[in-house]
Amino acid sequence: MKRVTIGDVAAHAGVSTATVSRVINGGVVAETTATRVWDAISSLDYSPNALTKSIFAGRSNTIGVVIRDLSSPFYLDLIRGIDEVAAANNSLVMLANTFRRDDREAAQVRAMDEQRVRGLIVTTGAAADSPTRRMADNGTPCVIVSRVVDGMHSISLDNVRAGELMAAHLAACGRTSVGVVSASRRPSQTERVQGLGVPESAVTVAEAPEDAPAAVDALLATGPLDAVVCTSGRLTAAVYSALTARGVSVPDDVAFLAVDEFPWAETLGVTVIAQPTYDMGKKAAELVIESPAEPVSLVFEPTLIVRRSCGEVSG
């Protein structure tokens, strides 16, 4: 069957297509006319064209979300929180994955702008700040997740506090020589290391999971360790596997502690710092919907989930 068009509705209701558009988009129309149009829409089972609606509104009803890397467990509940708020406000979510490439991050933000999204939520690096700020200056509500950017809405974790929680737990377990595998030199990573209070020489960087074995080898070569911390959820499984592949027993030889809850954490007994990612996603979407005039920066508290990977608490 041929799709019903706005012209079909107009003909059925005996009005112009412009009048149908005004009714659908909440414009001022006589009550009797509006009733005829809605009756025609119901009778013909007409589904309004979202593109046409966005043309009249000057903006779509879609929330754009630009994600750095969907392989990270951090994003699963974040997206769920965003989607729940979007659905409650008659919006859809348009998702773009940048695979951690700076050029793709900026390009995806520009693409979202071209789509005239209702709002934008990004977890990108600094390379996308310029086009994101341009969108915000042009009236699109934009929210940065995981970083704080001056003059922009932001949602972030208290990363220094996350590091402090890890340091305190390791100390309570009698661990004194800590090595760290970090994902990058991004602020979130460096702040977690800062909270841990370890020297720079105790930190190695793995840009991707395949770099984890070399990073673990570099750590083990620095001298005796009794604890290893992974500050990025997407590296956790790779770092844990690299340790066990080298005959390192967790927690007998080293304690192991990671950031971000992940599906196998409980089964493997891995102690983690959990982020309230679902709540962070909800608040990010709410900032898009509410669109405060002044920049809002919300910082969430981390939670330590204790399992067996760090051993018993001393004393």
N, C-alpha and C positions, 0 to 999 in steps of 0.2 A: 504494500500500500504506500502511496505517496505521502510524504511527511506533510502534516498540516502547517501552513505558513501564516504569517501575520496578516497577509492579504485575505486568506480564507476567513480568518476571524473577523476582519473588518467587513467583508461582504456579508457574513452571517449576521453581524450586529447592525449592519446598515450605517457604518461610520467610516471614517478615513483610517488609514494605517497609522497616521500621526496620532490620532485620538487613542487608538489601541495602545500605542507606545506610552502615551501619557498615563493611561490607566495602569499599565503594568509597572511603570516606574514611579508611581505615587504622585503624579502631577494633578493639577486642579482640573476636574471634569465634573459636569453636572451629575448628580446622584443617579438619575434615571439612565443616563448614558453609560455610566460606569457599571450599573447593574446589567445592562444589555451586553456589555463587553465581557464581563465575568461569566455570564450565562453562556455566551458563545464559546469562551475558552473552555468551560466545563463540558459543554455539549460536544465540541470537536476534539476534546482531550489534547488541547494545544500545549506544547512545552516551549516556553519562551526561549529564544536564542540568547545564551549568556553573552555572546560577543556583541549582539545588538544592544542588549541592556547596558553593557559596559561603555559602548559608544555614547549612549545618551547620558550616562552617569559621569563620564569622563574618567572612570576608573573601574577595574573589574572587582569582583567580590572574592578574589583569591588572595591568600596569604602566601607569599613566597618564602621558602626556607632554603638557604644555601648551606650545605653541610660539607665539612672538610673531608671526612672519611667515614663512610658507613660501616667499615669493618670494626670500628670502635664501639664497645658496648655502651658507652656514654650516651649515644644518640638514640637508642631504642626507646627508652622511656621519655626522653626529651621530646621526640616526635609525637609520642602518644599524648603527652600533655598539651602540645600545640594543637593537635588534631581535635582533641576533646573541646577545647575552647572555640576553635574555628567552627566546628559543627553546631555548637550551641548558639553561634551568631550568624548562621546561614552562610558560612564561608567554606571554601575548599582550600586544601593545602597543595601547593605546587612545590615539589621537592627537586633539588639539584645537588648532585654529588660532584665535588671538584677534584677528588683523588689527590688532595694536598698539593695541588699545583697552583702557584701564584697567578699564572696567566689565566687559568680556568676560573679562579675565584673572581677576579675582576670582570671577566667576560660574562660569567653567570649573573653577577649583580646587574650588569648593564642589560642583560636579556630580561631580567625581572622588571627592570624599569621600562623597557620597551613594551612589556605585557601590561603595564599600568596596574600592577598588583595593588591590592588594598593596603598591604603593609609588607615589610620585609624583616625576616629574622635570619641573622647570619652567624656562623661560627668560624668565619674566615680569619686569615692573618691580616697584617697591616696592609698588604698589597691591595686589598679591596676597600680600604677605608675611604679613599677619595671618591669613587663612584657611589659608595653607600652614603657618604655625607652629602653628595650632590642630590641624591634622591630625597634625603631628609630635608634639605634646604628647599626642595621643590614641593614639599608638603606630604610626602609619603612617610608614615610612621615606620621608623627603622630601629631594630633592637640588636645590639651586639651581645652574643653569648660567649662566656668564658674569658672575656677580656673587658677592661674598662677603658673607654675611649672618651676623651674630653668632649663635652658638648653633645653626647649621644646617649640614648637610653642603653642601659647595660644590665646584664644578668651574669653574676659570677659566683664562684666558690671562694670562701676564705682559704686560699691556698696555703698561706703561712701557717694558719691554724691546723690545716691538714698535716703539714710537715711536723708541727709540734706534737700532734697526737701520735704520729708514728714514732717519733723520737722517744716520747714518754713511755709508750708501750714496750719498745725494744729495751729501754733501760730497765723497766720493771721486770722484764724477762732475763735480765742479766747480760744483755748483749752490749758490747762496748766498741766493737770494730765494724762499722757499717759501710758497705759499698752501695752505690746508687746507679741504676740504669735509668737515664732520662730519655725522653723522646726527642727533645729539641731544646733550643734556647728561648722558647716562647715564655712570656711572663708567667703563665700558670705553672710551667715546669720549674723555672728558676725560683719562684716563690715557695714551692714545696721543698726544694732543696734548702732554701734559706731557713725554713721552719725546722728542717731536720738538723741543721747546725753542723753539717759535715764539711770538711775542707774540699776545695775544688779538685784536688788530686784523687778524691774518693768517688768522683762522678765520671761515668762514661755515657756516651750518647749513641743511641740506636735510632736512626731515622725511620726505620721500617722493621717489621718482625724478622725479616731475613738477615738483618744486621745484629740480631740479639746474640747469636753464638760468639761473634767477635767481641761484642761488648762485654759479655760474661768472661771471656778469656782475658780481656784487658783488666777486668776487676780482679780476677783470681791471681793475676800476675803481680799485683801491687803488694801482696803479702797476705798473711792470715786474716781471714774475715770470719765473723760469727753471725753476720746478718747481711742480707741483700734486699734492697728496696727497689721496686719498679714504680716509677711515678706516672706511668701512662697505661691506661686500661688496655689499649690495643696491643701492647707489648707483653702483657702479663703471661699469657700462655707460652709465648716463645721464650721468654726469659726462664720461666719455670722448667720448660723442657730442656733448655740448654744446660741448666744446673744439673738436673738428674742424668742427662746424657754424659756428663763428665764425672759421674760417680758421686756427686755431692748429695748427701742425704738431708732432706728437709723434715723436721727441724734439728736433727741430731748434729749435723755439721754446721749448717747455717740456718738462721731464721729467715723466713721469706714473708714479705709484706708488700701489698700492691694497692694502687689507687683504682677505684671503680669496681663495683660488684659485677660479676659476670656469671653466666649460667652454671659453670662447673666449679665455682668457688667453694660452695658448701661440700660438694663431693670430694674435692681435693683437700679440703680443710684449710684453705688459704684465708688468712686474716687480711681484711681489706679496709680501706677508707672509702665509704660510700658517699656519693653525691646525691642530693635529692633531685635527680634529673627530671622526674615527672613534674614536681612542683615548679622547677625552674622553667620547664617548657610551658606550663600553664601561665605563669606570670609573664613570660615573654609574649605570649599570644594576647594576654589581657592588656599589656601595654600597647600593642598594635590596635586593639579594639578601642581602648579608652583614649589613646593618643594624647597624653598629657602635654601641655604647652612647654613646660620646662623639663630638661633632661632628668631622668630618674635612674639611679644606680642602686640595684638591689644585690646584696651580698648574702649568700646562703652558707649555713654552717655544715661542716662535714661530720660524719658519724663513723666511729671506729666499730667494726664488727669483728669480734675476737673469735678465732678458730684455733686450730692446733699448730699452724705453720710457724709460729714463733716460739713454741715450747711453753713450759709452765712459767707463771709469774713467780719470781723469786720471793722468798720469805713468806 
